[in-house]
Structure formats: C-alpha cells, structure tokens
Amino acid sequence: MATDPLDALRLTLMQDVLPVGLAVVERARKGGAQEVMAAFDGRSADPLGTLRQEGEPAASQVRQGLDRVSPGLGNPVMKVDVHEMAHPDAGDVHGADPQDALALQQGLALIAGRLELLEQRLGLANPTEGGGN
C-alpha cells in the first residue's frame, strides 16, 4: 500500500516535530537560550529523544485539542489493509478436540468441588445438608 506523502508529513509533524518544538519553547520560556542549549551539552546520547519525551505531554494535549476541532487532525488515522482469512475450523463450532472438552469438564468439576469445600469451611453450607442440627 502506497502512503500519501502529505499524510506521512503530517504524521511526522505531529509525532516528532511537535513534541520537540514544544519542549524547546518550554525550555526557552524557563531559562532562555542557555536552557535550550543544555539539551545538547553532550550528557544525553539522544538529545532530540530527550526533548521529544519532555514535550510529549504538551504535544498530546495539543493533538487532543486538534481532534476536538476535527477528528483525525491531531492524531492522524492510520490506514490499514484488512484481509479476511478463512480459519480451518471457522464453520465447525463443535469441531473442538474431545480431549480438550474432557479436560475442561474435569477442570470445572474440580473448581466446583473446591468451591463447595470453601463454602463448608466458611459456614455457608446449608445446615440441613450433611447432618447439621
């Protein structure tokens, strides 16, 4: 499937450029150019990744606001190809393995027995059953 170049550009802007830009603006607002340059001082192996993480919460809010104006504007809808594939057992609802059904029944019987035992221990069992009073 060929991607639309404009959609790809918008996706890059929303996911990469917007968070970095908002982080740079916030750093500039707090500490000026020195704070912005501090992101590139060599302490971080990925300064743009660090800025992207810093700006992501604000970018998320901007994208949600854009989606309120026009759905899909802030968080672009991803196009997908859907192909229906036939499952070998799709038409046979009762085609389960008899061994699986037996194991399920045994498991359920075990659970029921343990629940009954738990009820007896908690005193929830009917006192007329099993020789109560």
N, C-alpha and C positions, 0 to 999 in steps of 0.2 A: 504494500500500500504506500503510495507516494504521499509525503507530508506536504502540507501547504506551507510555503516559506513564511507567509505572514503569521500564521498560527504558531510556527516554530519560533519566530522572533518575539511574538507576544509572550509565549511561554517562558522564553529565556529572560525577558524583561521582568516578568512577574516573579520568577523563582530565583533568579541570580542577581540581576542588577538592582531591583527594588530593595531587597534587604541590605545589600552592601551600601547603597546610596543613603538609606535611612540611618544606618549605623554611622556613616561618615558625618552626616548632618548632626546627629545627636552628639558625637564626639566634638565636633566643631562648636556646637552650642555650649557644651560643658567646659571645654578647655582650650578652644581655639585651634589654630593650625598645629600647635605642638602636640595636642592630644590626638589629632588625626595622624600625624606622622609617627606617633608612638606605636601605632599598629604595625608599622613597617620597620621597627628598630632591630629586627633580627631575632627577637626572643621567640617568635612563633614561626614554625616551619611553613605554615599556610596562613599568611595574614588576611588574604581575601576570605578564606574559610572562616576565620575568626570573626571578621566583620559581618559575614553572612549570618553567622549564629547570633551575633549581637543584635542585628537588625531584623531577624525573623519574626519576633513577637509583634513589632510595629508593622512589618510588612503584611503579616497575617491579618491584622486589623484593617489595613488599607484594602487588601483584597476582599475581605468580607463586606466592607462598605461599597466597593465597586459592584459586588454581586447583588447588593440590595438595589442598586441603581438599574443594573441589567444583569440577570443571571448568566454566569459564564464569563463575564467581563473580567473579574478579578481572579477567579480560579477557573482557568480555561478547561472546557470539557474536553477530555481526551477521547479521540476517535478510536474505535476498536473494530476489528472484524470478528464476527461471530459465525461459526460454522457448526451446524448441528451434526453430531456424530451418533450413529446408532450403537447402542450398547448391546452386547450379545444376549443379555437376559432381559432386555427392555420390555418385551412383550409377555414374558413369563413371570408373573407376580409370584407364583407358587414354585418357581424353579430353584428355591433355596436348597442347599445341601441338607439332607435329612440329619446328618451328624450335627450340623450347626443348630438345627431346630431342637434336637435332643439335648445338646449341651445348654441351650437357652432354657429349656424347660427344667433341667436339673438345677441350673443356677437360680432360677426363680423359686423353685421348691426349697432350696437351701435358704434363700433370703426369707421366705415366708416362715420357715421353721425358726429361724433366729429372731424374727420379729415377735413371734408367739412367745418364745422363751424370754425375750426382753420385757414383754407385757406382763408375764407372770412375775418376773423379778421386781418389777415396778409396782406390782399390786393392781395392775389394770385389768387383770383377767376377771371374768365373771365368777363371783364366789359360788354360784350354784354348780358350776362345772368342776369336775375333778374332785368332788367330795369336800367342798368348802364347809360351812357350818353344819 
